[in-house]
Every structure is written in C-alpha cells, then in structure tokens.
C-alpha cells in the first residue's frame, strides 16, 4: 500500500519521471511524474524545455499550488538557479514604463545562462551599459520555468510595511491604468498602493474612506500587494454558506476530482473542497454548509469545509428549467 503523503503548498518532494503523455484532443505534451505517494501527476513539457528532463530521472518539485478541488500543481527545481539566491545576469537593454501613479519605472532586461530574457526592475539606468554591465539579481520566484527577478537593495527600500500585518489605508482616488480601474490607497507613512476595482465592487469602497488591509507580499519593483479585511467575515471564524452545487470529474489517471461551489453573503461564488462523506452521498444537496474562513483573496473568502455529518444532509434537487 502506498504511503499517505500530506502535501502542503511550499513543500518539496522527490518525483520520478515515468513517461510522456499528450492530452487527448490537444497537442499539449506532459511529463508523467510518480510522487512519493505512488500517485501520478502531470507536468507540462513546454515550460521546461531547457531543463533537460528525461524518463527515469528523479527531480525535486515544490508544491506550487493546491486548488479547491485538491488538484496539485508542481514546480520542478531549476537545473541551475535557486530561489532566494543572487546571480550575475548580463544586461541586454533597458526599457521604461509608467506606474499606476504616472511615475517613470525602469526595467533592465537580462539574459540567463540559457539565453532567455527576463525583466528586472531597477531604480535608475545611470551606470548600466547594456551588452557589458551585469546585475546581481535575486531569484524571488520561479513560476512555470520563468525567473522572477529583483534587486534586493531596491525592494528593501520600499518594504516599510511588514508582510502579514494589518494597516490602515485611505482611499484617495480611482484611476485607470493599463485599461483597468484601481483604487489608489495611501498608507499612514505616505506611500501609495493600488487595488483592482473589479475585485472589490461588492465592498462598496469610496474615495475618502479608511480601510484595514493585510500586507500579502512585495513585487520585485517594490510594489506592495494588499488584501482588505472583509466587511462581513473574520479570519478563523465559521459561517454558514449557501450551497450551490457539487461537481465531480475524473482525471486521466482515474482519480476523482470534486469541488463544492457555495455563495457568500455578498453573492460571490466561492469554491471549497468537499469532505469524503459528502462525496459518498448519492444526492448531496443541502441548503447550506459550514465553512471556516482561512484568509481572503481578491475580495473572496478562502474556505475550509467543516460541515458535520448529521444524517439530514440530503435535499431535493433544484427544479430544472
């Protein structure tokens, strides 16, 4: 019997490449990986052509994401670069662009050892000669084989707010940037931040209003990503959410993937992983289920299903139009 492995985002595990598979009806080629739980996982080949992956090879992968249905997405270790380390990159060219406040930002495009180009925000172009100068860039993240680069001296200068902490922000204005509308926020220190209006329409924010928000992380250019506290829900508390549907699908390896969709108090649809006993119900359709709020993401609660089995969970199906 294969051992039970409790995967969590950010953890690393060894995987063995066993074969290749082209997804039916597409030309998308995937590597088939065998995990420590003896289950099979897919890794798209197109993002890792320079990794020299081969059948029979053992590689280390980070659990990059686990979605609401329990599907696991993997990010293999780069054959050379490591997250958190600094490396010298040749500068190819420098471009400029305006940020959401209309201020000029500079981007150095650098070349990695495979000849691929990646952007790295810089403070100013003086003293950098494209084609000759090197930048000691830090690898902040690797996503689908792409290097996310930064200059530690630049990002540290803007990191006046601590990640994971709550702060007060005042909504100054609403501006359009790159064909999208943003709330422009000002913190107590005087720095400006932005929030996509489309994600928080149901929060009914208005210019002049003060809100509480959590600092999530910093982008390579020093921009701070924040998540406002929900107007109704509190992290750690449990609430009843209206049940919408339970969807079941079977993946290419015959595994059941399932997800429950619920509706929150703001009429936002939220997905949550079903419990085993809910999957065993032949016609599971309660009026509501109880979920614990873990955090918030783009104006929606991220939920943990904590519904208890009572023997009265079955409900009539909704009438079909």
VOTOR-120827 format. One record per residue (C-alpha): residue number from 1; residue in one letter; x negated, y negated, z. Coordinates in nm, 4 decimals. Example, Ala and Ser with C-alpha at 12.3 -4.5 7.8 and 13.67 -1.06 7.14 Angstrom:
2
n_res_x_y_z
1_A_-1.2300_0.4500_0.7800
2_S_-1.3670_0.1060_0.7140
% end
This chain:
321
n_res_x_y_z
1_X_0.0000_0.0000_0.0000
2_X_-0.1404_-0.3422_-0.0939
3_X_-0.2118_-0.5692_0.1988
4_X_0.0170_-0.8619_0.2672
5_X_-0.1527_-1.1945_0.1932
6_X_-0.0060_-1.5185_0.3233
7_X_-0.1075_-1.7708_0.0582
8_X_-0.1195_-2.1376_0.1533
9_X_-0.1971_-2.4387_-0.0631
10_X_-0.5637_-2.5342_-0.0493
11_X_-0.6889_-2.1883_0.0467
12_X_-0.9415_-1.9982_-0.1651
13_X_-0.9227_-1.6296_-0.2577
14_X_-1.1067_-1.3916_-0.4916
15_X_-0.9234_-1.2809_-0.8069
16_X_-1.0266_-1.0302_-1.0748
17_X_-0.9615_-1.0964_-1.4440
18_X_-0.7964_-0.7823_-1.5804
19_X_-0.6637_-0.8745_-1.9250
20_X_-0.5201_-1.1359_-2.1605
21_X_-0.1548_-1.1967_-2.2404
22_X_0.0237_-1.4114_-2.4979
23_X_0.3547_-1.5324_-2.3586
24_X_0.6480_-1.3988_-2.5645
25_X_0.7790_-1.6475_-2.8188
26_X_0.4771_-1.8774_-2.7813
27_X_0.1109_-1.8961_-2.8784
28_X_0.0097_-1.9663_-2.5160
29_X_-0.2669_-1.7272_-2.4115
30_X_-0.3083_-1.6500_-2.0422
31_X_-0.5618_-1.4571_-1.8393
32_X_-0.4083_-1.1948_-1.6111
33_X_-0.5604_-1.2133_-1.2639
34_X_-0.5338_-0.9479_-0.9936
35_X_-0.5117_-1.1040_-0.6493
36_X_-0.6193_-0.9706_-0.3081
37_X_-0.2555_-0.8675_-0.2558
38_X_-0.2884_-0.6472_-0.5687
39_X_-0.0290_-0.8592_-0.7498
40_X_-0.0816_-1.0115_-1.0932
41_X_-0.0977_-1.3830_-1.1699
42_X_-0.1293_-1.5868_-1.4893
43_X_-0.3974_-1.8448_-1.5675
44_X_-0.3593_-2.0486_-1.8930
45_X_-0.6693_-1.9977_-2.1070
46_X_-0.6531_-2.3373_-2.2842
47_X_-0.7612_-2.5370_-1.9766
48_X_-1.0705_-2.3275_-1.9056
49_X_-1.2341_-2.2637_-2.2428
50_X_-1.5711_-2.3850_-2.1080
51_X_-1.5604_-2.1606_-1.8014
52_X_-1.6808_-1.8522_-1.9956
53_X_-1.4166_-1.6324_-1.8324
54_X_-1.4284_-1.2604_-1.9177
55_X_-1.2266_-0.9490_-1.8475
56_X_-1.3584_-0.7684_-1.5407
57_X_-1.5046_-1.0864_-1.3907
58_X_-1.4295_-1.1801_-1.0295
59_X_-1.3608_-1.5501_-0.9776
60_X_-1.2648_-1.7650_-0.6819
61_X_-0.9423_-1.9610_-0.7127
62_X_-0.7807_-2.2281_-0.4999
63_X_-0.4083_-2.2003_-0.4324
64_X_-0.3301_-2.5293_-0.6045
65_X_0.0480_-2.5260_-0.5620
66_X_0.3311_-2.3045_-0.4417
67_X_0.6612_-2.4234_-0.5824
68_X_1.0055_-2.3993_-0.4262
69_X_1.0693_-2.0531_-0.5762
70_X_0.7412_-1.9180_-0.4378
71_X_0.5544_-1.9211_-0.7705
72_X_0.1813_-1.9658_-0.7196
73_X_-0.0406_-2.1863_-0.9368
74_X_-0.4153_-2.1260_-0.9311
75_X_-0.7181_-2.3448_-0.9973
76_X_-1.0401_-2.1461_-1.0571
77_X_-1.3698_-2.2791_-0.9264
78_X_-1.5620_-2.4750_-1.1877
79_X_-1.8751_-2.2871_-1.3009
80_X_-2.0905_-2.5857_-1.2052
81_X_-1.9075_-2.8713_-1.0321
82_X_-1.7742_-2.8563_-0.6748
83_X_-1.5028_-3.0760_-0.5229
84_X_-1.6434_-3.3285_-0.2765
85_X_-1.9941_-3.3234_-0.4256
86_X_-2.1650_-3.6018_-0.6232
87_X_-2.3293_-3.5575_-0.9637
88_X_-2.5038_-3.7853_-1.2125
89_X_-2.2988_-3.8479_-1.5275
90_X_-2.4143_-4.0305_-1.8409
91_X_-2.2007_-4.3389_-1.9145
92_X_-2.0742_-4.3365_-2.2743
93_X_-1.8682_-4.6558_-2.2786
94_X_-1.6770_-4.8965_-2.0575
95_X_-1.3147_-4.9970_-2.1128
96_X_-1.0909_-5.2410_-1.9304
97_X_-0.7227_-5.2467_-1.8430
98_X_-0.4828_-5.4447_-1.6256
99_X_-0.3497_-5.3034_-1.2998
100_X_0.0094_-5.3431_-1.1783
101_X_-0.0727_-5.6947_-1.0481
102_X_-0.2258_-5.8056_-1.3772
103_X_-0.5826_-5.7883_-1.2456
104_X_-0.8581_-5.6512_-1.4661
105_X_-0.9863_-5.2999_-1.3920
106_X_-1.2948_-5.1396_-1.5454
107_X_-1.3243_-4.7747_-1.6413
108_X_-1.6550_-4.6019_-1.7131
109_X_-1.6162_-4.3041_-1.9460
110_X_-1.8788_-4.0484_-1.8575
111_X_-1.9930_-3.7193_-2.0081
112_X_-2.0168_-3.3881_-1.8230
113_X_-2.2565_-3.1022_-1.8964
114_X_-2.0083_-2.9524_-2.1459
115_X_-1.9945_-3.2765_-2.3461
116_X_-1.6421_-3.3573_-2.2259
117_X_-1.5475_-3.7154_-2.1383
118_X_-1.3837_-3.8235_-1.8115
119_X_-1.2823_-4.1645_-1.6719
120_X_-1.4279_-4.3071_-1.3515
121_X_-1.3055_-4.6428_-1.2118
122_X_-1.5825_-4.8946_-1.1444
123_X_-1.5909_-5.2332_-0.9721
124_X_-1.7746_-5.4239_-1.2434
125_X_-1.9677_-5.3389_-1.5626
126_X_-2.2753_-5.5513_-1.4911
127_X_-2.5941_-5.3467_-1.4770
128_X_-2.4425_-5.0465_-1.6560
129_X_-2.5787_-4.9778_-2.0037
130_X_-2.3683_-4.7243_-2.1982
131_X_-2.5760_-4.4480_-2.3500
132_X_-2.8555_-4.4931_-2.0952
133_X_-2.7115_-4.5503_-1.7464
134_X_-2.5978_-4.2731_-1.5150
135_X_-2.3332_-4.2941_-1.2398
136_X_-2.3391_-4.0765_-0.9276
137_X_-1.9696_-3.9828_-0.9338
138_X_-1.7907_-3.7770_-0.6727
139_X_-1.5631_-3.4926_-0.7780
140_X_-1.2394_-3.5823_-0.5979
141_X_-1.0374_-3.3013_-0.7530
142_X_-1.0321_-3.0532_-1.0390
143_X_-0.6878_-3.0022_-1.1945
144_X_-0.6349_-2.7721_-1.4947
145_X_-1.0070_-2.7951_-1.5598
146_X_-1.0053_-3.1770_-1.5619
147_X_-1.2533_-3.3640_-1.3434
148_X_-1.1040_-3.6396_-1.1267
149_X_-1.3965_-3.8723_-1.0538
150_X_-1.4599_-4.1677_-0.8236
151_X_-1.7380_-4.3831_-0.6850
152_X_-1.7331_-4.3410_-0.3030
153_X_-1.8524_-4.6984_-0.2438
154_X_-1.5566_-4.8344_-0.4435
155_X_-1.2821_-4.6189_-0.2883
156_X_-1.4145_-4.6593_0.0669
157_X_-1.3943_-5.0369_0.0356
158_X_-1.0193_-5.0156_-0.0270
159_X_-0.9444_-4.7475_0.2328
160_X_-0.8260_-4.9851_0.5039
161_X_-0.5236_-4.7681_0.5865
162_X_-0.5636_-4.4165_0.7259
163_X_-0.4173_-4.1171_0.5459
164_X_-0.1262_-3.9556_0.7256
165_X_-0.0457_-4.2665_0.9286
166_X_0.2703_-4.4808_0.9094
167_X_0.2528_-4.8539_0.8421
168_X_0.4897_-5.1449_0.7858
169_X_0.5162_-5.2832_0.4321
170_X_0.7127_-5.5798_0.2996
171_X_0.8766_-5.5561_-0.0431
172_X_0.7532_-5.8641_-0.2284
173_X_0.8925_-5.8188_-0.5764
174_X_0.9911_-5.5809_-0.8554
175_X_0.7581_-5.5765_-1.1576
176_X_0.7368_-5.3843_-1.4839
177_X_0.4094_-5.2029_-1.5507
178_X_0.3444_-4.9579_-1.8361
179_X_0.7178_-4.9526_-1.9251
180_X_0.8243_-4.8611_-1.5712
181_X_0.9575_-5.0687_-1.2837
182_X_0.7779_-5.0787_-0.9489
183_X_0.8466_-5.2229_-0.6083
184_X_0.5475_-5.4378_-0.5123
185_X_0.4672_-5.3912_-0.1433
186_X_0.2379_-5.5895_0.0834
187_X_0.0835_-5.4378_0.3966
188_X_0.0016_-5.6202_0.7190
189_X_-0.3609_-5.6671_0.6080
190_X_-0.2603_-5.8419_0.2866
191_X_-0.3221_-5.5623_0.0329
192_X_-0.0665_-5.4854_-0.2366
193_X_0.0787_-5.1462_-0.3274
194_X_0.3446_-5.0123_-0.5638
195_X_0.6350_-4.7671_-0.5593
196_X_0.8241_-4.6403_-0.8676
197_X_1.1762_-4.7839_-0.8537
198_X_1.3222_-4.4776_-1.0248
199_X_1.2278_-4.2511_-0.7325
200_X_1.3851_-4.4713_-0.4647
201_X_1.7003_-4.6201_-0.6184
202_X_1.9098_-4.4386_-0.3559
203_X_1.7078_-4.6083_-0.0780
204_X_1.8541_-4.9432_-0.1920
205_X_1.5357_-5.1397_-0.1314
206_X_1.5465_-5.5160_-0.1814
207_X_1.2746_-5.7849_-0.2057
208_X_1.2049_-5.9317_0.1366
209_X_1.2876_-5.6073_0.3157
210_X_1.0362_-5.4447_0.5538
211_X_0.9995_-5.0660_0.5376
212_X_0.7968_-4.7990_0.7110
213_X_0.5873_-4.5698_0.4892
214_X_0.3245_-4.2987_0.5225
215_X_-0.0141_-4.3188_0.3517
216_X_-0.0452_-3.9983_0.1456
217_X_-0.3808_-4.0343_-0.0290
218_X_-0.6011_-4.2654_-0.2338
219_X_-0.6507_-4.2622_-0.6088
220_X_-1.0071_-4.2801_-0.7484
221_X_-0.9563_-4.6525_-0.8196
222_X_-0.8814_-4.7142_-0.4524
223_X_-0.5054_-4.7463_-0.5034
224_X_-0.3098_-4.6163_-0.2061
225_X_-0.0226_-4.3705_-0.2597
226_X_0.2506_-4.4143_-0.0014
227_X_0.5803_-4.2416_0.0784
228_X_0.8550_-4.4411_0.2546
229_X_1.0315_-4.2868_0.5509
230_X_1.3739_-4.1540_0.4543
231_X_1.6727_-4.3728_0.5530
232_X_1.8576_-4.0722_0.6987
233_X_1.6240_-3.7774_0.7620
234_X_1.3426_-3.7366_1.0149
235_X_1.0463_-3.5029_0.9633
236_X_1.0701_-3.1956_1.1845
237_X_1.4460_-3.2194_1.2317
238_X_1.7000_-2.9685_1.0966
239_X_2.0090_-3.0677_0.8968
240_X_2.2929_-2.9073_0.7029
241_X_2.2655_-2.9442_0.3237
242_X_2.5440_-2.8764_0.0756
243_X_2.4797_-2.5506_-0.1132
244_X_2.4892_-2.5829_-0.4937
245_X_2.3526_-2.2627_-0.6424
246_X_2.1163_-1.9667_-0.6056
247_X_1.9252_-1.8867_-0.9244
248_X_1.7410_-1.5596_-0.9824
249_X_1.4910_-1.4832_-1.2593
250_X_1.2427_-1.2012_-1.3219
251_X_0.8875_-1.2834_-1.4306
252_X_0.6727_-1.0984_-1.6848
253_X_0.5475_-0.8613_-1.4158
254_X_0.8942_-0.7670_-1.2968
255_X_0.8834_-0.9836_-0.9836
256_X_1.1927_-1.1640_-0.8672
257_X_1.1694_-1.5415_-0.8593
258_X_1.4557_-1.7222_-0.6905
259_X_1.5421_-2.0735_-0.5818
260_X_1.8318_-2.2361_-0.3985
261_X_1.9473_-2.5820_-0.5004
262_X_2.1086_-2.7980_-0.2324
263_X_2.2352_-3.1544_-0.2257
264_X_2.1153_-3.4055_0.0326
265_X_2.3070_-3.6933_0.1902
266_X_2.2010_-3.9251_-0.0952
267_X_2.3398_-3.6824_-0.3578
268_X_1.9880_-3.5855_-0.4639
269_X_1.9350_-3.2255_-0.5777
270_X_1.6638_-3.0514_-0.3768
271_X_1.5218_-2.7030_-0.4307
272_X_1.4321_-2.4662_-0.1472
273_X_1.3035_-2.1083_-0.1270
274_X_1.5705_-1.8527_-0.0317
275_X_1.5263_-1.6088_0.2556
276_X_1.5215_-1.2353_0.1879
277_X_1.8640_-1.1720_0.3399
278_X_2.0140_-1.4433_0.1196
279_X_1.8831_-1.2609_-0.1875
280_X_2.0392_-0.9371_-0.0656
281_X_2.3873_-1.0905_-0.0559
282_X_2.5844_-0.9819_-0.3627
283_X_2.7737_-1.3081_-0.3900
284_X_2.5899_-1.5586_-0.1744
285_X_2.7650_-1.8939_-0.1895
286_X_2.8090_-2.0677_0.1482
287_X_2.9356_-2.4194_0.1798
288_X_2.6062_-2.5374_0.3291
289_X_2.2753_-2.4128_0.4665
290_X_2.0493_-2.5481_0.7362
291_X_1.7011_-2.6643_0.6437
292_X_1.4160_-2.8275_0.8296
293_X_1.2600_-3.1410_0.6812
294_X_0.8856_-3.0850_0.6328
295_X_0.7946_-3.4092_0.4559
296_X_0.9134_-3.6394_0.1794
297_X_0.8055_-3.6539_-0.1833
298_X_0.9182_-3.9201_-0.4302
299_X_1.2266_-4.0023_-0.2285
300_X_1.3375_-3.6449_-0.1682
301_X_1.3022_-3.4276_0.1428
302_X_1.0773_-3.1213_0.1154
303_X_1.2672_-2.8478_0.2981
304_X_1.2119_-2.5248_0.4873
305_X_1.5081_-2.2871_0.4775
306_X_1.6001_-2.1933_0.8380
307_X_1.9557_-2.0674_0.7835
308_X_2.0575_-1.7881_1.0231
309_X_2.2477_-1.4830_0.9054
310_X_2.5918_-1.4812_1.0659
311_X_2.7860_-1.2288_0.8611
312_X_3.0098_-1.5077_0.7303
313_X_2.7865_-1.6402_0.4561
314_X_2.9838_-1.5172_0.1564
315_X_3.2037_-1.7703_-0.0145
316_X_3.4230_-1.7815_-0.3186
317_X_3.2584_-1.8775_-0.6427
318_X_3.3384_-2.2173_-0.7784
319_X_3.6051_-2.2236_-1.0487
320_X_3.4542_-2.2270_-1.3930
321_X_3.5725_-2.4995_-1.6234
% end
